[in-house]
Structure formats: structure tokens, C-alpha cells
Amino acid sequence: MIEIVAIDTPELGDRSYLATDGTVALVVDAQRDFDRVERVAAERGVPITDVFETHIHNDYVTGGLALARAAGARYHVNAADRVSFDRTPVADGDLVKVGDMRIQVIGTPGHTFTHVSYALGDSDQVVAAFTGGSLLNGSTGRTDLLGDEHKLTLTKAQFGSAARLAAALPGTTAVCPTHGFGSFCSATPTVGGGSTVADEKRINPALTSSEADYVEQLLAGLDVYPAYYAHMGPANMAGPAAPDLAPPVRVSDPAELRRRIEAGEWVVDLRSRTSFAAGHLPGALNFELGTGLATYLGWLIPWATPLTLIGDTGEDVTAAQRALCRIGIDRISGAASGRPSVWGAGQVLEDFPSADFATLAGRADLGSLVLLDVRRRPEWEVSHLRAAVHIPLHELPARLSEIPAGEIWVHCEAGYRAAVAASLLAARGRQVVAINDQFSSAAEAGLPLGRERRGK
């Protein structure tokens, strides 16, 4: 019997997969920190003999090549991809045998031009399809990552690829996508965490709509994606090496932290947003350790800027380092951990208030406050504070001059992005209040809301 194990990376909204027949194992779309995959194989006592890529990824640095080298495995990549390393080339129609398992290669362009999916089974039946960024759970992969000039062609190809998979695979086949669990590589939000081909035929717009309607809806729904994506494709084409996950050797003392901030480097405080607001190094930035760290830090940091991390513990710094290596931020210039009295010794820490929407609604001078909404455009269109200035977080560093003078109350959907924005503003000398609250509470607090349709 074939066993399939999903290895989740919720920070990026992706999954890798290990499949085994009990004797050998294969891996599909390995993340950069592939030691997690090695542990799954070791727990089952099976060697990894084959590693597959569905496409050249745009949202993370692959661990596929390094894993294949470490395991002495064959590395299967589309023959049409012009990569800079040796691999075992595959093409549409190929059949690859791995132990008692059989992998059928199915060309599924759309997310990229050279995207392939893999149907997995034994001699009797197909049990799963690794669909990468093609057919997702209730959606499909986005089609604009290779440039706006290609998105119409790729969207039409994506529609055809979904139809091909649905026609070629039994309804009981499990659909195992790489993207779609919060990844910006998904064209639209996905549904649930697992499905079959039969399920997708009932719910997936690519299989329930006409081509014209699907194309129109997908293109209309495309939103921005993180700036760091621009660096992922070239890194993956070049052949990424294994990450260095050893803890940073250099421990930064208070004087060094101050020097780095004054030099324009990024000193990122990983502590909770409330801890940061209560006291932080002037000029430090707050990216709370958690699922948003890699996405938003990678989105905002000028690429190749030296980075120093501050955490509550050394383990927090190590966890952040692991998260960041997945998007190619490999070198941490320095690190500090412990209580503020340690890494902030001899320095005057800054603070700013945190509040909720009820507190905002109760302000007698509400009309004189600057309300800043840093959510993305689709969120703003659904509902927003009527008096708010709207600048999405990823645009904030370039648009600081647009924010009126005065005390700034900054909010997002749940508080994470507001904390990042508040730290960026505070580092530039602005007076801020970070709203650490769910946006749904704004209506409950009686704050006046508005809506805006796309294009208005």
C-alpha cells in the first residue's frame, strides 16, 4: 500500500509530499529546509530515491536539488526548463518507476509554461495527483507570475490543464497541490485542505465554468504578490545549495545593534507586537515571529540588506532563520536574545500605545486623528473605515509622505500588519497607535464604514 505524507509549511501556504511503498520513498516539491522531509523518511525506515519538481517555483527557494544530492537520489525536472544543474529530465507522457510506485508525467502549463503534474499509483490504480500550482483545492494557481504579457495565454492554458487532469484521472484520485493553503501563488482562496478529482469537478471554477467565464474571473481576481518572488525563479534555475541552519555565530551587543540601525541596516525585533510596543530599540522594526514573518519581511526588506534579529530566546532567532531561509534570506548578520535589559542595556527604549477599535471609537477627538488602513486593496473594497487613509503595507515605505500630520492610528485585519506598519512609522519619528484588534470589531464599536467596488 502506498502512503502519502504531507509536510506543511503554513508560513508560506505550501505543502511538500513524501510517498512510499514501504521500501523506498519519493518526494515532490521539497521546501528549502528539507531536513523535515528526511525525518519523515527516517521515521519510516525508507531511503529517498527520487525527488520531483512540478515547476520552477516563484514563492520559495526549492530544497529539491540539495535533498537529491544529500540522498543520492534522481532529481526529476521538466526537460524544457533551462536550469544550470544536472537533473533527470522528464516530459509529458513519461512513466517513472520508483519501487512499486509509478509516476505518470502530465504536462499542465498555466501556472508556468513548463509546469507538470504527477499521477501516482501502482500497477492497479492511480491514488493521487501531485498538481503543484495547477489544479488546487477549489481553485487554480495564479497565471501572472511570469509577467502581465503572458497572463492571458497562461490563464487559457491553465483552464485546459485542469480539464485534462479531470478527464485523465479517476474521480477517486486525491488532489495533492503544492500551493493553496494561504499561498499567494493561488489565484483565489482555496477550499478546505484536501479533495479528490470528483470533488474538484463539483466545486472548482476551472471545471464548472466556461473558458471565457473562468478567464474573466481569474484575471479580475488577481491581486498583488510579495516582492521577494522576483528573486525565487532565478535562484531555483541556478540550483540552490542546502541552507545553513546553524545559529548565528555573532551575538550583537547593544552598541553593535545601535551601529547597525544607524548604518541603515535592518534590526528586526521578533517579539510579540505588544512587547515591542511596550519598549523597543529606536529604529528597530517589529515582525512578530509567526506565520507572517517570511512573507512580510521578504516583501518589505530591500533585497540583500544586512539583517539582524532580536528574539525573546535563541530558539526564536533560530526559528526565524529557518523561516527566512525558505525565501533565500540565508545570511543573518547578527542576533540578540533575552530581556530588553540585556540587548538594550544603556539605551533609552521607545514605546507607543496599543489599542482596540472600541478605544478608537471613544476618542472625543476622533475627527482629528489620522486613521491608516494597511490592508490590501480587495480587503479595503469589501469594507473600510470611511475616514481612513488607505496605503497597503507593501506600499507604505514608498508612500510615507502621503500620510497627513498628526497622531496615526494604524490598523489591518487582525493586528500583525498594523504592528509592522507602526514600527516603520515610529522608526521615522511619527506618533503612532497600533490597533491590535480584529477589523470586525470596528462595526461593533459603531465606527462608520464604507465600501468601494473594484475600479471605483
C-alpha positions as CSV (number, residue, x, y, z in Angstrom):
1,M,0.0,0.0,0.0
2,I,1.2,3.5,-0.9
3,E,1.4,6.0,2.0
4,I,1.5,9.7,1.2
5,V,2.7,12.2,3.9
6,A,2.1,15.9,3.5
7,I,4.8,18.2,5.0
8,D,3.1,21.5,5.7
9,T,4.8,24.9,5.5
10,P,1.9,27.2,6.8
11,E,4.2,30.2,6.8
12,L,4.2,30.2,3.0
13,G,0.9,28.3,2.4
14,D,2.6,25.4,0.7
15,R,3.0,21.6,1.1
16,S,5.7,19.1,0.2
17,Y,4.9,15.5,-0.2
18,L,6.6,12.2,0.6
19,A,5.2,9.0,-0.9
20,T,6.4,5.5,0.0
21,D,5.6,1.9,-0.8
22,G,7.3,0.8,2.4
23,T,10.6,0.1,0.7
24,V,11.6,3.4,-1.0
25,A,10.3,6.9,-1.0
26,L,9.9,9.8,-3.4
27,V,9.5,13.4,-2.7
28,V,7.6,16.1,-4.5
29,D,8.3,19.9,-4.3
30,A,10.6,19.8,-1.3
31,Q,11.0,23.0,0.7
32,R,14.4,24.5,1.3
33,D,14.7,23.1,4.9
34,F,14.5,19.6,3.6
35,D,15.6,18.1,6.9
36,R,11.9,17.9,7.8
37,V,11.4,15.5,4.8
38,E,14.5,13.5,5.8
39,R,12.9,13.0,9.2
40,V,9.7,11.6,7.7
41,A,11.7,9.1,5.6
42,A,13.8,8.1,8.6
43,E,10.8,7.5,10.8
44,R,9.6,5.0,8.2
45,G,13.0,3.5,7.6
46,V,12.9,4.1,3.8
47,P,15.6,5.7,1.6
48,I,14.6,8.6,-0.7
49,T,15.5,7.5,-4.2
50,D,13.7,10.1,-6.3
51,V,12.8,13.8,-6.0
52,F,10.4,15.6,-8.3
53,E,9.6,19.2,-9.1
54,T,6.3,20.2,-10.6
55,H,7.7,23.6,-11.7
56,I,10.3,26.3,-11.1
57,H,8.8,27.9,-8.0
58,N,8.2,31.6,-7.6
59,D,7.3,31.7,-3.9
60,Y,10.1,29.8,-2.3
61,V,13.7,28.5,-2.8
62,T,13.5,24.8,-3.5
63,G,15.2,22.2,-1.4
64,G,14.8,19.6,-4.2
65,L,18.3,19.7,-5.7
66,A,20.1,19.8,-2.3
67,L,17.9,16.9,-1.0
68,A,18.5,14.8,-4.1
69,R,22.3,15.4,-3.7
70,A,22.2,14.5,0.0
71,A,20.1,11.4,-0.6
72,G,21.9,10.3,-3.8
73,A,18.5,10.4,-5.5
74,R,17.4,11.2,-9.0
75,Y,16.2,14.7,-9.4
76,H,13.3,15.0,-11.9
77,V,12.7,18.4,-13.5
78,N,11.0,19.3,-16.8
79,A,13.3,18.8,-19.7
80,A,12.2,22.2,-21.1
81,D,13.4,24.1,-18.1
82,R,16.7,25.8,-18.8
83,V,18.3,25.1,-15.4
84,S,22.0,25.4,-14.6
85,F,22.4,21.9,-13.0
86,D,22.3,18.3,-13.9
87,R,18.9,16.7,-13.5
88,T,16.9,13.7,-14.8
89,P,14.7,15.4,-17.4
90,V,11.1,14.5,-17.6
91,A,8.4,15.3,-20.2
92,D,4.7,14.9,-20.8
93,G,3.8,11.2,-21.1
94,D,6.9,9.8,-19.3
95,L,6.4,7.0,-16.8
96,V,8.8,6.8,-13.9
97,K,9.0,3.7,-11.7
98,V,10.0,4.2,-8.1
99,G,10.0,0.8,-6.3
100,D,6.4,-0.5,-6.7
101,M,5.2,3.0,-7.4
102,R,4.6,4.5,-10.8
103,I,4.6,8.2,-11.7
104,Q,2.9,9.4,-14.8
105,V,4.1,12.8,-16.0
106,I,1.3,15.1,-17.2
107,G,2.0,18.4,-18.9
108,T,-0.1,21.1,-17.2
109,P,1.0,24.5,-18.3
110,G,-0.7,27.5,-16.8
111,H,0.9,28.5,-13.5
112,T,4.1,28.4,-15.6
113,F,4.8,27.4,-19.2
114,T,6.6,24.3,-18.2
115,H,4.5,23.1,-15.3
116,V,3.9,19.4,-15.0
117,S,1.8,17.3,-12.6
118,Y,2.5,13.8,-11.5
119,A,-0.1,11.0,-11.2
120,L,0.9,8.4,-8.6
121,G,-0.2,4.8,-8.4
122,D,0.8,1.2,-8.5
123,S,0.1,-1.4,-11.2
124,D,-3.6,-1.4,-10.4
125,Q,-4.8,2.1,-9.8
126,V,-4.0,5.8,-9.6
127,V,-4.2,7.0,-6.0
128,A,-3.1,10.7,-6.1
129,A,-2.1,13.5,-8.4
130,F,0.6,16.0,-7.3
131,T,-0.7,19.1,-9.0
132,G,1.8,21.7,-7.9
133,G,0.3,25.1,-8.8
134,S,-2.1,23.8,-11.4
135,L,-5.3,22.3,-10.0
136,L,-5.7,23.4,-6.4
137,N,-8.4,22.6,-3.8
138,G,-11.3,24.7,-5.2
139,S,-9.1,27.0,-7.2
140,T,-6.1,27.1,-9.6
141,G,-2.6,28.7,-9.5
142,R,-2.2,32.3,-10.4
143,T,-1.1,32.9,-14.0
144,D,0.7,36.3,-13.8
145,L,4.0,35.5,-12.2
146,L,5.9,35.4,-15.5
147,G,4.6,38.9,-16.5
148,D,1.4,40.5,-17.5
149,E,2.2,39.9,-21.1
150,H,1.8,36.2,-20.6
151,K,-1.1,36.0,-18.2
152,L,-3.9,35.7,-20.8
153,T,-2.1,32.9,-22.6
154,L,-1.3,31.1,-19.4
155,T,-4.8,31.5,-18.0
156,K,-6.2,29.8,-21.0
157,A,-3.6,27.1,-20.7
158,Q,-4.5,26.7,-17.0
159,F,-8.1,26.1,-17.9
160,G,-7.1,23.4,-20.4
161,S,-4.7,21.8,-17.9
162,A,-7.4,21.5,-15.3
163,A,-9.8,19.9,-17.8
164,R,-7.1,17.5,-18.9
165,L,-6.4,16.3,-15.3
166,A,-10.1,15.9,-14.7
167,A,-10.6,13.8,-17.8
168,A,-7.5,11.7,-17.4
169,L,-7.7,10.8,-13.7
170,P,-10.3,8.6,-11.8
171,G,-12.7,10.6,-9.6
172,T,-11.3,8.9,-6.5
173,T,-7.8,10.3,-7.2
174,A,-6.6,12.5,-4.3
175,V,-5.6,16.0,-5.5
176,C,-2.4,17.0,-3.7
177,P,-1.4,20.5,-4.7
178,T,1.8,22.3,-3.5
179,H,0.1,25.7,-3.3
180,G,-3.2,26.9,-2.0
181,F,-3.1,26.8,1.8
182,G,-2.6,30.5,2.1
183,S,0.0,30.9,-0.6
184,F,0.0,34.0,-2.8
185,C,0.5,31.5,-5.7
186,S,-3.2,30.7,-5.6
187,A,-5.3,32.8,-7.9
188,T,-8.2,32.8,-5.5
189,P,-8.7,31.4,-2.0
190,T,-8.8,27.7,-1.8
191,V,-11.4,25.5,-0.2
192,G,-10.5,23.1,2.7
193,G,-7.3,21.1,3.0
194,G,-7.9,18.1,0.7
195,S,-10.1,16.9,-2.1
196,T,-10.4,14.4,-4.9
197,V,-10.8,14.8,-8.7
198,A,-14.6,14.2,-8.2
199,D,-14.7,16.9,-5.6
200,E,-13.0,19.3,-7.9
201,K,-15.4,18.6,-10.8
202,R,-18.2,19.8,-8.5
203,I,-16.6,22.9,-7.0
204,N,-13.6,24.1,-9.0
205,P,-14.3,27.1,-11.2
206,A,-11.9,25.8,-13.8
207,L,-14.1,22.7,-14.1
208,T,-17.6,24.3,-13.6
209,S,-17.3,27.4,-15.8
210,S,-16.9,28.1,-19.5
211,E,-13.4,29.0,-20.6
212,A,-14.5,32.6,-21.1
213,D,-16.0,33.0,-17.7
214,Y,-13.0,31.3,-16.0
215,V,-10.5,33.5,-17.7
216,E,-12.5,36.7,-16.9
217,Q,-13.0,35.7,-13.2
218,L,-9.4,34.6,-12.7
219,L,-7.8,37.7,-14.3
220,A,-10.2,40.0,-12.4
221,G,-9.3,38.4,-9.1
222,L,-5.6,38.6,-9.3
223,D,-4.1,40.7,-6.6
224,V,-0.5,41.7,-5.7
225,Y,2.1,39.2,-4.6
226,P,5.2,39.6,-2.5
227,A,8.2,41.5,-4.0
228,Y,10.6,38.7,-3.0
229,Y,9.0,36.5,-5.6
230,A,11.2,38.2,-8.2
231,H,14.3,36.5,-6.7
232,M,12.9,33.0,-6.4
233,G,12.8,31.9,-10.0
234,P,16.4,32.9,-10.8
235,A,17.6,31.2,-7.6
236,N,15.8,28.0,-8.4
237,M,17.0,28.0,-12.0
238,A,20.6,28.3,-10.7
239,G,20.3,25.3,-8.4
240,P,20.1,26.3,-4.7
241,A,22.5,24.7,-2.2
242,A,21.4,23.3,1.1
243,P,20.7,26.1,3.7
244,D,23.0,26.8,6.6
245,L,20.7,26.5,9.6
246,A,23.4,26.8,12.2
247,P,22.6,29.5,14.8
248,P,24.3,32.9,14.1
249,V,27.8,32.9,15.5
250,R,27.9,36.6,16.2
251,V,26.0,37.8,19.2
252,S,25.2,41.5,18.9
253,D,25.7,43.7,21.9
254,P,23.8,46.9,22.5
255,A,26.4,49.1,20.9
256,E,26.5,47.0,17.7
257,L,22.7,47.0,17.4
258,R,22.7,50.8,17.6
259,R,25.5,51.0,14.9
260,R,23.6,48.7,12.6
261,I,20.4,50.7,12.9
262,E,22.3,54.0,12.3
263,A,24.0,52.4,9.3
264,G,20.6,51.8,7.7
265,E,20.6,48.1,8.2
266,W,17.5,46.2,9.4
267,V,17.3,45.2,13.0
268,V,14.2,43.1,13.3
269,D,12.5,42.5,16.7
270,L,10.7,39.2,16.6
271,R,8.9,39.6,19.9
272,S,5.2,39.9,20.2
273,R,3.6,43.1,18.9
274,T,2.5,44.1,22.5
275,S,6.0,43.5,23.9
276,F,7.5,45.6,21.1
277,A,5.1,48.4,21.6
278,A,5.9,48.5,25.3
279,G,9.6,49.0,24.7
280,H,12.0,48.6,21.7
281,L,15.2,50.0,20.3
282,P,14.6,53.2,18.4
283,G,14.7,52.4,14.7
284,A,14.1,48.7,15.2
285,L,11.3,47.1,13.2
286,N,8.7,44.6,14.5
287,F,8.0,41.4,12.6
288,E,6.5,39.1,15.1
289,L,7.7,35.6,14.9
290,G,4.9,33.5,13.3
291,T,3.3,32.6,10.1
292,G,3.5,36.2,8.6
293,L,7.3,36.7,9.2
294,A,8.8,35.4,6.0
295,T,6.1,36.7,3.7
296,Y,6.0,40.3,5.0
297,L,9.7,40.7,5.9
298,G,10.6,39.3,2.5
299,W,8.1,41.6,0.9
300,L,9.4,44.8,2.5
301,I,13.1,44.5,3.1
302,P,15.3,45.9,0.4
303,W,16.9,42.7,-1.0
304,A,20.4,41.9,0.3
305,T,20.1,44.5,3.2
306,P,22.0,43.2,6.2
307,L,19.6,41.7,8.7
308,T,20.0,41.3,12.5
309,L,17.4,39.5,14.6
310,I,16.3,40.1,18.2
311,G,14.2,37.4,19.9
312,D,12.9,36.5,23.3
313,T,15.1,33.4,23.1
314,G,17.8,32.0,21.0
315,E,15.3,29.4,19.8
316,D,13.1,32.1,18.5
317,V,16.0,33.5,16.4
318,T,16.7,30.0,15.1
319,A,13.1,29.5,14.1
320,A,13.1,32.9,12.3
321,Q,16.3,31.9,10.5
322,R,14.6,28.7,9.3
323,A,11.6,30.6,8.1
324,L,13.7,33.1,6.2
325,C,16.0,30.6,4.5
326,R,12.9,29.3,2.6
327,I,12.8,32.6,0.7
328,G,16.5,32.9,0.2
329,I,17.4,35.1,3.1
330,D,20.3,33.0,4.2
331,R,22.8,35.3,5.9
332,I,21.9,36.7,9.3
333,S,24.4,39.4,10.2
334,G,23.8,39.3,13.9
335,A,21.5,38.2,16.6
336,A,20.5,39.0,20.2
337,S,18.1,37.5,22.6
338,G,16.8,37.7,26.2
339,R,15.3,40.5,28.1
340,P,15.4,44.1,26.9
341,S,17.7,44.9,29.8
342,V,20.3,42.7,28.1
343,W,20.3,43.8,24.4
344,G,19.0,47.3,25.3
345,A,21.4,48.0,28.2
346,G,22.4,51.6,28.3
347,Q,19.9,52.8,25.8
348,V,16.6,54.5,26.2
349,L,13.9,52.3,24.7
350,E,10.9,53.8,22.8
351,D,7.3,52.8,23.1
352,F,3.9,53.5,21.6
353,P,0.4,52.7,22.6
354,S,-1.7,49.7,21.5
355,A,-5.4,50.0,21.4
356,D,-8.6,48.4,20.0
357,F,-11.4,49.7,17.9
358,A,-13.6,50.4,20.9
359,T,-11.0,52.7,22.3
360,L,-10.7,54.5,18.9
361,A,-14.5,55.0,18.8
362,G,-14.4,56.5,22.2
363,R,-11.9,59.2,21.4
364,A,-13.5,62.6,21.7
365,D,-11.0,64.0,19.1
366,L,-11.7,61.2,16.6
367,G,-12.0,63.6,13.8
368,S,-8.5,65.0,14.2
369,L,-6.8,61.6,14.2
370,V,-5.1,60.1,11.1
371,L,-6.6,56.6,10.5
372,L,-4.4,54.4,8.4
373,D,-5.6,51.2,6.8
374,V,-2.7,49.0,5.6
375,R,-4.7,46.1,4.3
376,R,-4.6,45.1,0.6
377,R,-6.9,46.5,-1.9
378,P,-9.5,43.7,-2.0
379,E,-9.9,43.9,1.7
380,W,-10.4,47.6,1.6
381,E,-13.1,47.3,-1.1
382,V,-15.2,44.9,1.0
383,S,-15.3,47.3,4.0
384,H,-13.3,50.1,5.5
385,L,-13.4,53.0,7.9
386,R,-14.8,55.9,6.0
387,A,-12.3,58.4,7.4
388,A,-9.3,56.1,6.8
389,V,-6.3,56.7,4.5
390,H,-5.6,53.6,2.6
391,I,-2.0,52.6,1.9
392,P,-1.3,48.8,1.7
393,L,1.6,47.7,3.9
394,H,3.7,46.7,0.9
395,E,3.4,50.3,-0.5
396,L,4.0,52.1,2.8
397,P,7.8,52.7,2.7
398,A,7.4,54.5,-0.6
399,R,4.3,56.5,0.3
400,L,5.1,57.8,3.8
401,S,4.9,61.4,2.6
402,E,1.3,60.9,1.8
403,I,0.3,60.4,5.4
404,P,-1.1,63.6,6.9
405,A,0.5,65.2,10.0
406,G,-0.9,64.2,13.4
407,E,-1.3,61.1,15.5
408,I,-1.6,58.0,13.3
409,W,-3.9,55.1,14.4
410,V,-2.9,52.2,12.1
411,H,-4.9,49.0,11.6
412,C,-5.2,46.0,9.4
413,E,-7.4,42.9,9.6
414,A,-6.0,41.3,12.8
415,G,-3.1,43.3,14.0
416,Y,0.1,41.8,12.5
417,R,0.5,44.2,9.6
418,A,-0.6,47.1,11.7
419,A,2.3,46.3,14.1
420,V,4.8,46.2,11.2
421,A,3.5,49.5,9.9
422,A,3.5,51.1,13.3
423,S,7.2,50.1,13.7
424,L,8.0,51.5,10.3
425,L,6.3,54.8,11.1
426,A,7.8,55.0,14.6
427,A,11.3,54.5,13.2
428,R,10.7,57.6,11.1
429,G,9.6,59.7,14.1
430,R,5.9,59.6,13.6
431,Q,3.5,59.4,16.6
432,V,1.6,56.1,16.3
433,V,-1.0,54.0,17.9
434,A,-1.2,50.3,16.8
435,I,-4.7,48.9,16.7
436,N,-4.3,45.3,17.9
437,D,-7.8,44.1,17.1
438,Q,-9.9,42.2,14.6
439,F,-11.4,44.6,11.9
440,S,-14.8,43.0,12.5
441,S,-14.8,44.8,15.9
442,A,-14.9,48.2,14.1
443,A,-18.5,47.8,13.2
444,E,-19.3,46.5,16.7
445,A,-17.7,49.7,18.1
446,G,-20.0,51.8,16.0
447,L,-17.3,53.3,13.7
448,P,-18.7,54.4,10.3
449,L,-17.8,52.0,7.5
450,G,-17.8,52.3,3.7
451,R,-17.4,50.0,0.7
452,E,-15.8,50.5,-2.7
453,R,-16.2,48.5,-5.8
454,R,-13.2,47.4,-7.8
455,G,-12.4,50.1,-10.4
456,K,-14.0,52.9,-8.5
